[in-house]
Amino acid sequence: MNYAQIRKYDVANGVGIRATLFVSGCHFNCPGCFNKEYQDFSFGKEFTDEEMQKFIDLGKNPSISGFSFLGGEPLDQLYDDTLLRTVKAIKEQTDKTIWLWTGHIFENLNEKQMEIVKHIDVLVDGPFIEAQKDMRLLFRGSANQRIIDVQKTLKENKIVLWEK
């Protein structure tokens, strides 16, 4: 898996100050995408095991609230198990929250995608739709996107939206 960028102190993508990984590669090609260059799967650098540990170590800083994954498209990174290993390692090594943004719809996730998602706390799902763009929305770009509390959703077996 390649990544385009790591933000050490991100305050835009989730609650609090976060360590954020922007993965490379996306199949959606949404009109109006704010990270067009990140759609190329070969863009950026390889996310090696060493890079993974550095990223996790960033999040161990007491001032960091959690981890966020954006892209590109994190749930298109299924050709290897790097993302799955990363979210599992975060949960094993920290007690921090994990947020993930995807253009996929929760109810339509395949088995490999769900294996990743079951380890995260909050999922922002749905493709960016330029006609529904609303800059006033919290943590999402268009009104169709949902902010899902993943653990409550899995426990209750129905979509439970995250509440601030």
Wavefront OBJ file of the C-alpha trace (Angstrom):
o trace
v 0.000 0.000 0.000
v 1.223 3.481 -0.785
v 0.465 6.615 1.154
v 0.350 10.217 0.015
v 0.745 12.048 3.303
v 0.915 11.747 7.068
v -0.291 14.612 9.235
v 1.178 14.556 12.725
v -1.258 17.057 14.267
v -4.516 17.074 12.297
v -7.507 18.927 13.744
v -9.828 18.688 10.711
v -10.436 14.947 10.432
v -12.093 13.699 13.604
v -12.444 14.811 17.189
v -9.392 16.347 18.836
v -5.840 16.318 17.539
v -5.192 13.276 15.363
v -2.441 11.416 13.541
v -3.784 11.084 10.003
v -2.767 8.835 7.126
v -3.835 9.638 3.575
v -3.583 6.456 1.508
v -2.962 6.466 -2.242
v -5.424 4.895 -4.633
v -9.142 5.264 -5.263
v -11.536 3.815 -7.825
v -14.375 6.318 -7.294
v -13.051 9.371 -9.194
v -15.724 11.586 -7.600
v -16.250 14.897 -9.422
v -14.952 17.663 -7.160
v -12.629 15.347 -5.204
v -10.279 17.437 -3.053
v -7.440 14.877 -3.319
v -7.435 14.084 -7.048
v -3.712 13.289 -7.126
v -4.208 10.700 -4.364
v -6.421 8.568 -6.651
v -3.354 7.002 -8.300
v -2.417 3.794 -6.455
v 1.289 4.358 -7.219
v 1.329 7.949 -5.900
v 3.469 8.692 -2.844
v 5.615 6.313 -0.833
v 5.307 2.695 0.240
v 3.747 2.272 3.684
v 6.298 -0.180 5.059
v 6.185 -1.865 8.467
v 8.707 0.735 9.624
v 6.460 3.588 8.420
v 3.503 1.886 10.100
v 5.268 1.820 13.460
v 6.362 5.452 13.098
v 2.728 6.402 12.405
v 1.480 4.455 15.430
v 4.204 5.990 17.605
v 3.027 9.485 16.556
v -0.377 8.642 17.976
v 1.073 7.531 21.296
v 1.817 11.180 22.091
v -0.532 12.136 24.983
v -1.766 15.204 23.058
v -3.057 12.992 20.216
v -6.711 11.903 20.559
v -6.671 9.254 17.872
v -5.960 8.142 14.324
v -7.690 8.999 11.057
v -7.519 7.314 7.636
v -8.465 9.113 4.439
v -7.359 8.991 0.858
v -7.512 8.142 -1.808
v -9.780 5.391 -0.634
v -8.715 3.357 2.403
v -11.129 0.505 1.688
v -9.776 0.056 -1.848
v -6.445 -1.061 -0.313
v -7.299 -4.766 -0.421
v -4.472 -6.154 -2.554
v -2.471 -6.706 0.642
v -3.200 -6.705 4.368
v -1.297 -3.526 5.299
v -4.319 -1.481 6.351
v -5.792 -4.360 8.348
v -2.480 -4.948 10.122
v -2.224 -1.204 10.839
v -5.642 -0.838 12.472
v -5.085 -4.024 14.492
v -1.669 -2.767 15.662
v -3.163 0.590 16.667
v -5.763 -1.179 18.809
v -3.122 -3.467 20.330
v -0.664 -0.666 21.121
v -2.953 2.234 22.070
v -6.347 3.031 23.516
v -6.965 5.729 20.885
v -9.932 5.994 18.532
v -9.752 5.253 14.823
v -11.794 7.183 12.260
v -11.929 6.171 8.589
v -13.455 7.914 5.550
v -14.736 5.833 2.640
v -16.776 6.342 -0.490
v -18.230 2.878 0.038
v -21.582 2.408 1.770
v -21.457 0.503 5.070
v -24.237 -1.904 4.106
v -22.417 -2.806 0.865
v -18.955 -3.519 2.291
v -17.436 -6.849 1.322
v -15.904 -9.326 3.757
v -12.347 -7.944 3.452
v -13.550 -4.377 3.969
v -15.639 -5.374 6.997
v -12.614 -7.132 8.496
v -10.908 -3.708 8.557
v -13.977 -1.719 9.610
v -14.740 -3.898 12.637
v -11.512 -2.557 14.205
v -12.393 1.118 13.836
v -14.594 3.381 15.931
v -16.106 5.855 13.477
v -16.769 5.438 9.751
v -17.695 8.315 7.481
v -19.314 6.527 4.548
v -20.637 7.409 1.125
v -19.109 8.988 -1.951
v -18.566 12.725 -2.137
v -21.395 14.166 -4.234
v -20.566 17.633 -5.474
v -24.250 18.630 -5.825
v -24.692 17.884 -2.082
v -21.509 19.664 -0.974
v -22.013 21.608 2.234
v -19.043 23.266 3.933
v -21.054 23.597 7.179
v -21.165 19.828 7.727
v -19.008 18.413 10.481
v -16.307 15.958 9.312
v -17.863 15.312 5.879
v -18.046 16.988 2.521
v -21.537 16.225 1.235
v -24.945 15.734 2.840
v -25.289 12.101 1.703
v -22.355 10.990 3.837
v -23.027 9.478 7.255
v -20.902 9.448 10.401
v -21.383 5.952 11.817
v -20.513 4.703 15.280
v -19.122 1.375 14.099
v -18.929 -0.457 17.414
v -22.521 0.426 18.381
v -23.661 -0.459 14.860
v -22.044 -3.894 15.072
v -23.431 -4.492 18.557
v -26.998 -3.405 17.702
v -26.947 -4.859 14.170
v -28.344 -1.618 12.739
v -26.780 1.682 11.662
v -26.135 3.901 14.680
v -24.968 7.395 13.824
v -22.118 8.897 15.791
v -23.074 11.685 18.154
v -20.639 14.387 19.166
l 1 2 3 4 5 6 7 8 9 10 11 12 13 14 15 16 17 18 19 20 21 22 23 24 25 26 27 28 29 30 31 32 33 34 35 36 37 38 39 40 41 42 43 44 45 46 47 48 49 50 51 52 53 54 55 56 57 58 59 60 61 62 63 64 65 66 67 68 69 70 71 72 73 74 75 76 77 78 79 80 81 82 83 84 85 86 87 88 89 90 91 92 93 94 95 96 97 98 99 100 101 102 103 104 105 106 107 108 109 110 111 112 113 114 115 116 117 118 119 120 121 122 123 124 125 126 127 128 129 130 131 132 133 134 135 136 137 138 139 140 141 142 143 144 145 146 147 148 149 150 151 152 153 154 155 156 157 158 159 160 161 162 163 164
